[in-house]
């Protein structure tokens, strides 16, 4: 066989095998026996062995895994992967429906209802009919390139009959039966069992060795064609039918519901069916089916207003409260925690649950030794619901709040309902501060998690945030520690070095300033651009910023005027960290909107609410949710309501869309 003949035969086999895979994995209707599929695969393997230059990353023979990466590369999503707002009962669902109908002015809305699968959110990007990359959600803006692992999932097509660029999003999951079999095998080997299908799927996809991912027998359903409108689709249901027709596995349980009553019936039906499904679900996703209405309905900062997730009521389980212990957070906050008899709740074994503060424990009337009811809030966070005093024996112990730090022994200070250790040298505070600094939403130092920070602190390898950037000097001391080989140490040191290049908002959040969360850090970074500006600010300067209140202003001012914090920041400067905001800054001080407070109301035909908000904020305006005497402009579209009436009553300048557009051009 010549190379030309081999290439033609390999392509012929590839197309046939891909069609058979589609029939087997997507349609669940194979047209040939397994033996025929295996025969063709063996022939293709033989051809590629004789002509290795014909092997491509998208060949069916490469889907068994085997590629080992040093680390996952970052990928910036073309469009943000949004989260969904939650509903927990029929009233919440009717409230969601009312808002939709009020905005659209329609009596009844057509919705698409789909399973909310408990797995790992995934995005697939296709160009010229071939898979370009697969990326995790990450923080919504940036995920990780996990293409090699995703390609081990046989139901996912690598080539499709659609040459136009497109992106599909869905959920990678582990079927219940696969998890059960996997845990049986791990138990026989004496290995730790996987807690639940969600964690198993996420852990499998994040394996650097793709052969491990291949062995986990993952599956995926695809539920969203991101650029459906650009491809000419007006209905979400039509877009789903289309992506299934070109090779993607979509969930057959989905259903179009005409009106909220049908939606609620669907929810009731699948609440009852939940346990019988072959995969875990933690709710139902409800989307407006008409894609053309999405921009009209708009978005919040992180969620679309045209979709919502109905979450199933959390499973409640009875267990025993064996003890109450105390932990110290990065701000010194003391938190009581329930130590409970290990109990399985919503798929994972729980042995601890936070009790928040002294008041919470007393309000619940908890005694050590009580039988208690626990659940997972939102199917994620373990929480104590109530005690069962009727099961008491008289041997239970009363809860007594401590008055000294459980780690350093310093006296505690009570502020409102919280107790704090205020000792700046408390080891627990230092460890928690380094954990927070290294976390994904802060400086994103991969593998520098809770256990590593604690291990390195206890070993004397780090003792403060700046010392993280001196770990390269201790490389030889780390190599050879349990779990640390040369490659893993180098990966950690590379991640530490790369974090020096983060934008200012990541550093501001990582510093652990009280009252400064992720959103506030970005507002501050975008406003002042350089970290050094914060040393010059007064509390009055900070109060002039939208969204900064008196408590936040005082906290920020105190942080940057504390001598020890200044020393830490100078130390970080010497280590080479970036102190500048690297995001897009388009504020035009000459814009008529600069420094103004604006309110949007009604339906804007040219701009969605989210887009108009971003335009105004980039011009230096504050976009408020309600009209007051401090409002400068009310920008209104069709069907504007009470906000426009209030603006007229207060004599506030109003702008229709044309007037808004004219001012944007100035």
Residue pairs with C-beta under 8 A, 6 or more apart in sequence:
1 9
1 47
1 50
3 51
3 53
3 54
6 47
6 50
6 51
6 54
7 51
7 54
9 43
9 47
10 44
10 47
10 48
10 51
10 54
10 59
13 40
13 43
13 44
13 47
14 44
14 59
14 60
16 40
17 37
17 40
17 41
17 44
17 60
18 60
18 157
18 158
18 159
18 247
20 30
20 31
20 32
20 36
20 37
20 40
21 60
21 154
21 155
22 157
22 247
23 29
23 30
23 31
24 30
24 37
25 154
25 155
25 249
26 155
26 244
26 247
26 248
26 249
41 60
41 61
44 59
44 60
44 61
45 61
47 54
48 54
48 55
48 59
48 61
55 61
55 62
56 62
57 151
58 130
58 131
58 151
58 158
58 159
62 151
63 151
63 152
63 154
63 214
64 152
64 211
64 214
65 148
65 149
65 152
65 209
65 210
65 211
65 212
65 213
65 214
65 215
66 209
66 210
66 211
66 214
67 148
67 209
67 210
68 208
68 209
68 210
69 148
69 208
69 209
69 210
70 208
70 487
70 491
71 208
71 446
71 491
71 494
71 495
72 144
72 145
72 146
72 206
72 208
73 144
73 145
74 138
74 142
74 143
74 144
74 145
75 133
75 135
75 142
75 143
75 144
75 145
76 141
76 142
77 123
77 135
77 138
77 140
77 141
77 142
77 143
78 125
78 167
78 226
79 167
79 226
80 140
80 141
81 121
81 123
81 137
81 138
81 140
81 141
81 143
81 169
82 140
82 299
82 302
82 303
82 304
83 140
83 302
83 303
84 285
84 303
84 304
84 307
84 308
84 309
85 96
85 300
85 303
85 308
85 309
86 92
86 283
86 308
86 309
86 310
86 311
86 378
87 93
87 95
87 96
87 308
87 309
87 310
87 311
88 310
88 311
88 313
90 264
90 267
92 310
93 260
93 263
93 264
93 267
93 286
93 308
93 310
94 260
94 264
96 286
96 308
97 109
97 259
97 260
97 263
99 305
100 109
100 288
100 297
100 305
100 306
101 107
101 108
101 109
103 296
103 297
103 305
103 603
103 639
104 293
104 296
104 297
105 639
108 258
108 259
109 259
109 260
109 288
110 256
110 257
110 258
110 259
110 288
110 289
110 290
111 256
111 257
111 258
111 259
111 260
111 262
111 263
111 286
111 287
111 288
111 289
112 236
112 237
112 240
112 254
112 255
112 256
112 257
112 286
112 287
112 288
112 289
113 254
113 255
113 256
113 257
113 263
113 266
113 267
113 284
113 285
113 286
114 223
114 251
114 253
114 254
114 284
114 285
114 286
114 287
115 221
115 251
115 253
115 254
115 270
115 277
115 279
115 281
115 284
115 285
116 281
116 282
116 283
116 284
116 285
116 309
116 310
116 311
117 171
117 173
117 221
117 251
117 279
117 280
117 281
118 173
118 196
118 197
118 198
118 279
118 280
118 281
118 282
118 347
118 379
119 171
119 172
119 173
119 174
119 197
119 198
119 201
119 202
119 220
119 279
119 280
120 136
120 137
120 171
120 172
120 173
120 198
120 201
120 202
120 205
121 136
121 137
121 169
121 170
121 171
122 134
122 135
122 136
122 137
122 146
122 150
122 169
122 170
122 171
122 172
122 205
122 220
123 134
123 135
123 136
123 137
123 143
123 167
123 168
123 169
123 226
124 131
124 133
124 134
124 150
124 156
124 167
124 168
124 169
124 170
124 222
125 131
125 132
125 133
125 134
125 135
125 165
125 167
126 132
126 160
126 162
126 165
126 166
126 167
126 168
127 165
128 163
128 165
129 159
129 160
129 161
129 162
129 163
130 158
130 159
131 147
131 151
131 156
131 157
131 158
131 159
133 145
133 147
134 145
134 146
134 147
134 149
134 150
134 151
134 156
135 143
135 144
135 145
135 146
136 143
136 144
136 146
136 205
136 206
137 143
138 144
138 440
139 440
139 441
140 302
144 206
146 205
146 206
148 210
148 213
149 204
149 205
149 206
149 207
149 210
149 213
150 156
150 172
150 205
150 220
151 158
151 210
152 210
152 213
152 214
152 218
153 172
153 218
153 219
153 220
155 219
155 220
155 249
156 220
156 248
156 249
157 246
157 247
157 248
160 246
160 247
160 248
161 246
162 246
164 231
165 227
166 225
166 226
166 227
166 231
167 225
167 226
167 227
168 222
168 224
168 225
168 226
168 243
168 248
169 222
169 223
169 224
169 226
170 220
170 221
170 222
170 223
170 224
170 248
171 220
171 221
171 223
172 201
172 205
172 218
172 219
172 220
173 197
173 198
173 201
173 218
173 219
173 220
173 221
173 279
173 280
174 182
174 197
174 200
174 201
174 204
174 216
174 217
174 218
174 219
174 279
175 197
175 217
175 219
175 278
175 279
176 197
176 278
176 279
176 280
177 278
178 216
178 217
178 218
179 194
179 196
179 197
179 200
182 194
182 200
182 216
183 193
183 194
186 192
186 193
186 194
187 193
194 200
194 203
195 347
195 348
195 349
196 280
196 346
196 347
196 348
197 279
197 280
197 347
198 280
198 347
199 348
200 216
201 216
201 218
204 212
204 213
204 216
204 218
205 213
205 218
207 213
219 249
219 279
220 249
221 249
221 250
221 251
222 243
222 248
222 249
222 250
223 240
223 250
223 251
223 254
223 285
224 236
224 239
225 231
225 233
225 239
225 240
225 242
225 243
228 236
228 239
228 291
229 291
229 292
229 294
231 239
231 242
233 239
233 242
233 291
234 290
234 291
234 292
235 289
235 290
235 291
236 287
236 288
236 289
236 290
236 291
237 254
237 256
237 289
239 291
240 250
240 254
241 250
243 250
244 250
253 270
253 277
255 266
256 289
257 263
257 265
257 266
263 286
266 284
267 284
267 310
270 281
270 284
271 312
274 281
274 312
280 347
281 312
282 311
282 312
282 346
282 379
283 309
283 310
283 311
283 312
284 309
284 310
285 307
285 308
285 309
285 310
286 307
286 308
286 309
286 310
287 306
287 307
288 294
288 297
288 306
288 307
293 306
294 304
294 306
294 608
295 608
295 611
296 603
296 608
297 304
297 305
297 306
298 304
298 305
298 608
298 609
298 610
299 305
299 608
299 609
299 610
300 610
301 519
305 609
311 378
311 379
312 379
314 346
314 375
314 376
314 377
314 378
314 379
315 345
315 346
315 375
315 376
316 373
316 374
316 375
316 385
317 343
317 344
317 345
317 373
317 374
317 375
318 371
318 372
318 373
318 374
318 388
319 340
319 341
319 343
319 350
319 371
319 372
319 374
320 340
320 341
320 369
320 370
320 371
320 372
321 338
321 339
321 340
321 366
321 367
321 368
321 369
321 370
321 371
321 372
321 384
321 387
322 339
322 340
322 341
322 368
322 369
323 338
323 339
323 368
324 336
324 337
324 338
324 339
324 355
324 361
324 366
324 368
324 399
325 336
325 337
325 339
325 406
326 334
326 335
326 336
326 337
326 402
326 406
327 334
327 335
327 337
327 406
327 428
328 334
328 335
328 405
328 406
328 407
328 421
328 426
328 428
328 429
328 432
329 335
329 429
329 432
330 429
330 432
330 433
330 435
330 436
330 512
331 420
331 429
331 512
331 514
332 420
332 421
332 422
332 423
332 426
332 429
333 418
333 419
333 420
334 402
334 405
334 406
334 412
334 418
334 419
334 420
334 421
335 354
335 355
335 356
335 357
336 354
336 355
336 356
336 357
336 358
336 360
336 361
336 399
336 401
337 352
337 353
337 354
337 355
338 352
338 353
338 354
338 355
338 366
338 372
338 374
338 384
339 351
339 352
340 350
340 351
340 352
340 353
340 372
340 374
341 351
342 349
342 350
342 351
343 349
343 350
343 351
343 374
344 350
345 374
345 375
345 376
345 382
346 375
346 376
346 379
350 374
350 376
350 382
352 382
353 374
353 382
353 383
353 384
354 381
354 382
354 383
355 361
355 364
355 366
355 384
357 417
357 418
357 419
358 401
358 417
358 419
359 417
360 417
361 399
361 401
362 399
364 384
364 386
364 387
365 387
365 389
366 372
366 384
366 387
366 399
367 387
367 392
367 396
367 397
367 398
367 399
368 396
368 397
368 398
368 399
369 392
369 393
369 395
369 396
369 397
370 387
370 388
370 389
370 391
370 392
370 396
371 387
371 388
371 391
372 384
372 385
372 386
372 387
372 388
373 384
373 385
373 386
373 387
373 388
374 382
374 383
374 384
374 385
375 382
375 383
375 385
376 382
376 383
377 383
401 419
402 412
402 419
403 411
403 412
404 410
404 411
404 412
405 411
405 412
405 421
405 423
405 426
405 428
406 428
407 421
407 426
407 427
407 428
408 421
408 423
408 425
408 426
408 427
408 428
410 421
410 422
410 423
410 426
412 419
412 420
412 421
413 419
413 420
413 422
414 420
421 428
421 429
423 429
424 564
427 457
430 457
430 463
430 464
431 453
431 454
431 457
433 465
433 512
434 448
434 453
434 457
434 462
434 464
434 465
434 468
435 449
435 450
435 453
435 454
436 442
436 510
436 512
437 443
437 445
437 465
437 468
437 510
437 511
437 512
438 444
438 445
438 448
438 449
438 453
438 468
438 510
439 449
439 510
441 509
441 518
442 506
442 507
442 509
442 510
443 499
443 502
443 506
443 507
443 510
444 495
444 499
444 502
444 506
445 468
445 492
445 495
445 496
445 499
446 491
446 492
446 495
447 488
447 491
447 492
447 495
448 468
448 492
448 495
448 496
452 492
453 462
455 481
456 462
456 471
456 478
457 463
459 481
461 467
461 471
461 474
461 477
461 478
462 468
462 470
462 471
464 568
465 510
465 511
465 568
465 572
466 568
466 571
466 572
466 575
468 496
469 496
469 500
469 572
469 575
469 576
469 577
470 575
471 478
471 492
471 493
471 496
472 493
472 496
472 497
475 489
475 493
478 484
478 489
478 492
479 485
479 486
479 489
499 506
499 577
500 575
500 576
500 577
500 578
501 578
502 577
502 578
503 525
503 578
503 580
503 581
503 582
503 583
504 525
504 529
504 530
504 531
504 578
504 579
504 580
504 581
504 582
505 518
505 521
505 522
505 524
505 525
505 526
505 581
505 583
506 521
507 531
507 572
507 577
507 578
507 579
508 516
508 521
508 524
508 525
508 531
509 516
509 517
509 518
509 521
511 559
511 565
511 569
513 555
513 556
513 559
514 555
514 559
515 551
515 552
515 555
515 556
516 524
516 552
516 555
516 556
520 547
520 548
520 552
522 583
523 545
523 546
523 547
523 548
524 534
524 545
524 548
524 556
525 581
525 583
526 581
526 583
526 585
527 545
528 534
528 537
528 581
529 580
529 581
529 585
530 579
530 580
530 581
531 569
531 579
531 580
532 579
534 556
534 560
535 560
535 561
535 566
537 556
537 557
537 560
538 557
539 550
539 553
539 554
539 557
542 548
542 552
542 553
542 556
542 557
543 549
543 550
543 553
546 597
546 622
547 622
548 556
559 565
560 566
573 579
584 618
586 618
586 619
587 594
587 618
587 619
587 620
588 594
588 619
588 620
589 620
591 619
591 620
591 666
592 663
592 666
593 616
593 619
593 620
593 621
593 633
593 663
593 664
594 619
594 620
594 621
595 620
595 621
596 621
596 622
596 632
596 633
597 621
597 622
597 623
597 624
597 630
597 631
597 632
597 633
598 616
598 621
598 622
598 623
598 624
598 631
598 632
598 633
598 634
598 635
599 623
599 624
599 625
599 626
599 627
599 631
599 633
599 634
599 635
599 643
599 647
600 609
600 612
600 613
600 623
600 635
600 636
601 634
601 635
601 636
601 637
601 640
601 641
601 643
601 644
602 636
602 637
602 638
602 639
602 640
602 641
602 644
603 637
603 638
603 639
604 612
604 635
604 637
604 657
605 637
605 638
605 657
606 657
606 661
607 615
612 635
613 623
615 664
616 623
617 623
619 664
624 631
626 643
627 634
627 643
627 646
627 647
627 650
627 652
628 650
629 650
631 647
631 650
631 652
632 652
632 653
633 652
633 653
633 654
633 655
634 643
634 644
634 647
634 652
634 653
634 654
634 655
635 654
635 655
635 656
635 657
635 660
636 643
636 644
636 654
636 655
636 656
637 656
637 657
644 654
647 653
647 654
648 654
655 663
